[in-house]
């Protein structure tokens, strides 16, 4: 397929891509677990070779060796909060390797700057699972790289849809473990089953929630690791709080409503790295995450930002972006190819005169095809 990124109509018509032999198929048991618990751990979804690539990349980043790290952090600018967001900067060059690592905690949206991050945001096995859980139409919204060296803080109870609203609300996260994660180095905790909770709106400041529900409480201190200051702690206490241990290569999928947290990395010599993507069904509307470099980052009428986010799988009637580095995904297919992939959705006989799609009318006088009998 020949592709010109700034002229999507130039795609050569070759039909939908063939079914992949290595496609991951979510089992019925996994699907039920995700819907029931609000999260699902898929073991070994990312290969050891890919984990090694992510480790090399993060080590180079923390040592300031990436060519894109053209600016240097201020001396002593180490992140002190689990919610700190950093840019792609290099630590001061004169520091020791161990001290350089301490300058990092997490960086957002690098898929818009680095090919590797785009590739893992659009990882085919991750998208396979998402298709079953939220799909078949998937919009890739956000990438985050968590580095969390020894001693760094965690993040208190929160719901991801509080930060990334989509309508309908179909948000789902995919957390790729780059290192083994356990209680000592700050693995995630989930309030099991809390995905059935509404998204609690903020009492003040930033955040989104379902404030139109009768009797819903407004919350403060969201993401604060101090439970006494985080109002969501009282909600989380209604549920079984489970440690989600993961081995490198495992991927944790979790819905946008489930309450989750992480705690401090208590070790002295272990990092807890992870690559996290956030996605929604591509038919959902969002005003989050405008890309200033997109052709139309914000729709001037509706405020919609879907045109800033990459169509990963399936199709949509809404705008979408194409991957900057050409990672294979649905955004690079022609409209006709995407439509053919979704033809199953129109397979029923919806054009019948009755409008009943083949179903027989029901009523006491309706004809039937079984013999009369006495019960």
C-alpha positions, -999 to +999 in steps of 0.1 A: +000+000+000+014+034-010+006+062+015+010+099+013+003+112+048-009+146+039-031+133+011-050+103+026-071+099-006-038+088-023-040+053-006-040+025-031-071+004-029-058-031-018-087-042+004-085-047+042-053-061+056-052-099+060-060-114+094-028-117+115-017-152+126-005-138+160-038-119+168-046-120+205-081-133+211-097-122+244-115-152+260-150-152+274-135-155+309-112-125+304-141-104+290-163-112+320-135-105+344-129-071+329-166-061+330-170-075+365-137-063+382-130-032+361-096-043+351-078-072+334-042-084+334-031-100+302+002-119+308+031-117+284+012-096+258+044-077+249+074-098+239+107-099+258+124-083+227+100-054+229+105-051+267+142-049+261+138-022+235+116-001+260+142-006+287+171+006+265+150+036+254+141+046+290+177+042+301+189+065+273+162+090+281+170+091+318+207+096+310+199+124+285+212+105+255+183+110+231+189+134+202+155+150+210+167+160+245+180+194+233+172+213+265+186+207+300+165+207+332+172+232+359+196+221+386+176+203+414+144+202+394+134+167+405+097+159+406+083+158+441+047+147+433+032+116+418+012+138+395+042+158+382+043+161+344+076+166+327+089+175+293+115+157+271+146+174+287+180+161+297+192+160+333+222+182+342+252+166+324+276+167+353+255+144+375+263+107+382+241+081+364+222+074+396+215+111+402+203+116+367+177+089+371+162+108+401+152+137+378+124+117+362+090+105+371+066+106+341+063+122+307+032+127+286+023+125+249+057+115+235+039+096+207+037+130+190+075+134+192+091+100+191+085+071+167+090+045+194+062+059+215+038+060+186+046+024+178+038+012+213+007+033+216-005+015+185+009-019+195-012-046+176-016-069+205-028-041+228-053-030+201-065-066+198-076-066+234-091-032+232-111-042+202-129-068+224-133-045+254-142-012+238-141-016+201-141-024+173-134+013+166-105+026+186-091+061+190-057+065+206-058+095+229-028+096+252+006+081+259+025+083+292+059+070+302+062+063+339+098+060+351+094+060+390+129+055+403+136+043+438+121+066+465+097+084+442+061+089+453+029+072+440-004+087+429-035+086+452-069+073+443-084+086+411-105+077+381-090+083+347-123+096+332-120+124+357-091+137+337-100+125+302-137+128+295-153+111+265-189+110+255-202+083+255-177+074+282-156+046+267-122+054+281-098+025+287-061+024+298-035-001+288-005-002+312+026-021+298+050-032+325+086-026+315+099-038+348+084-064+372+061-044+395+052-054+431+043-038+464+079-028+471+085-008+440+051+008+437+028-014+416-008-003+410-037-010+433-073-013+421-106-009+440-119-041+426-154-037+411-155+001+415-158+005+377-196+006+383-192+039+402-200+072+385-172+096+379-172+120+409-170+156+399-145+180+414-155+203+442-133+230+427-105+232+402-097+209+373-116+177+366-147+163+350-175+143+365-212+134+365-224+163+385-259+160+371-266+128+391-289+133+421-271+132+454-236+127+440-208+140+462-182+164+449-146+155+456-114+172+465-078+160+467-082+136+438-048+118+432-034+130+465-015+100+480-026+112+515-059+093+520-070+119+546-069+146+519-083+125+491-121+123+492-121+093+468-105+072+496-139+069+512-153+055+480-124+031+475-129+018+511-162+003+500-143-022+478-117-049+480-084-031+473-061-054+455-025-052+445-020-056+408+014-072+406+028-075+370+058-091+353+076-073+325+056-077+293+022-080+311-004-054+302-030-042+327-063-029+310-086-008+331-117+012+325-120+049+330-143+047+361-124+022+382-107+038+413-069+030+413-037+042+428+000+035+432+022+039+462+058+049+468+087+030+453+102+019+486+132+002+472+167+017+470+178+001+437+148-007+415+128+014+391+092+008+381+089+017+345+057+014+325+043+027+292+006+036+294-018+044+266-053+057+269-080+050+243-117+053+237-142+041+212-136+062+180-173+070+179-170+089+212-167+127+213-140+144+233-127+179+239-095+167+256-059+167+244-058+192+215-027+188+194-015+223+184+003+209+154-028+191+140-045+204+109-076+214+130-068+208+167-102+221+179-134+222+160-144+259+161-181+251+165-183+221+189-149+223+206-143+187+196-106+175+195-111+141+179-090+154+149-060+155+172-061+118+180-051+088+159-076+063+146-060+030+157-086+004+146-120+003+128-137+034+115-156+065+127-179+092+115-158+117+135-125+134+125-092+117+134-055+122+130-029+101+112+002+088+128+031+112+124+057+084+119+036+061+097+029+033+122+004+009+106-032+016+118-067+022+105-060+059+100-038+050+070-065+030+052-088+046+027-124+053+037-135+024+015-111-001+032-123+010+067-159+007+056-154-028+044-139-038+077-171-028+094-196-044+070-207-069+096-225-041+115-249-038+085-255-075+079-291-077+093-320-072+070-328-036+080-343-027+047-374-049+050-407-031+045-418-040+081-386-025+096-385-055+119-353-069+105-369-103+100-385-106+134-421-119+136-447-096+151-459-106+186-495-105+199-524-127+210-538-128+174-505-132+156-502-164+135-477-190+148-461-221+136-466-245+165-495-267+173-521-257+199-516-275+232-530-275+267-505-267+294 
